[in-house]
Amino acid sequence: MAGNSFGNLFKVTTFGESHGVAIGGVIDGCPPGLELDFEAIQKDLNRRKPGQSAIVTQRKEPDVVAFYSGVFEGKTTGTPIGFAIHNTNQKSHDYSHIKDSYRPSHADYVYDKKYGFRDYRGGGRSSARETASRVVAGAIAKQLLPNVKINAFVKQVGTIELETPYKDLDLSLAEANPVRCPDPKKAAEMETYIKSIRKEGDTVGGVITCVLQNVPVGLGEPVFDKLHAELGKAMLSINAVKGFEYGSGFNGVKMKGSSHNDQFNADGSTKTNYSGGIQGGISNGMDIYFNIAFKPVATIIQGYETIDKNGVYVKAMGKGRHDPCVVPRAVPIVEAMAALVLADYTLLNRTMKI
């Protein structure tokens, strides 16, 4: 099965399934001598783990990471960093009812057709539980980027949208509520809405905004490895993501070039930032900001019609523990993937220095 590795110089390969013994990964290419902040790594994992509030899945996993290689006396050795997070709270019987049928809009059907069989317990490899390994790798990548600020937050849940520009928000407030929206009033509205959706046995989507600040000029490799292209790939690889836009995004089509062009200041910064901190596929030193759209979770706790492996229509109903809205727990995943991209390009730039 290909497609389990991400990055070039700073490369992470993940392994494991939702209801297997453990999930984990191997990070290759991390420079030696980096003193790791293990508390920061665990903090990011705690932000992603299930059961942390009333609006997420109630699966109870401690999600404590254990490192098995590549670290000595608290510092990276330059050799592969191996780590694992053991699963402790699987309830595989919750999925026995879909052993021979497929959940609509889920990976069930395509995994079965591609590989000839599938691990139906929690989705197996297609489960978002795999992203915990990305968070560990991303937390280490962040420590390679000490001057870069990476902040993601929930901008929208369903039709409830935070319209305040990120520069006018205190992004630290995102961690003050379970939704991870930096506007307390909007956060309360979103939380109430998610709870109502859960009671219906339904799910809802949302939008996460991510802001990267203090990114140096020069990251990105035209023409095929442009910075925004790699960020887009990273975000679109996250479960349930349906869209990515950076800078002015789709709103830019409504503007004229004379208004959309970012005029220069004498120091090379720009008066506006419709470019989203990237021009020609290369970072220009301005804030990089982008939006990621997440669909509603496919597993709904309602009755529905589907097909079984023989193509026969059957009635089914979702069971088990699932997120009514993924965006609150996806915030640290978005940050992790952004950090992996920046770390990879940072190391690449170092190889180009004469």
Disulfide bonds with the S-S distance in Angstrom:
none
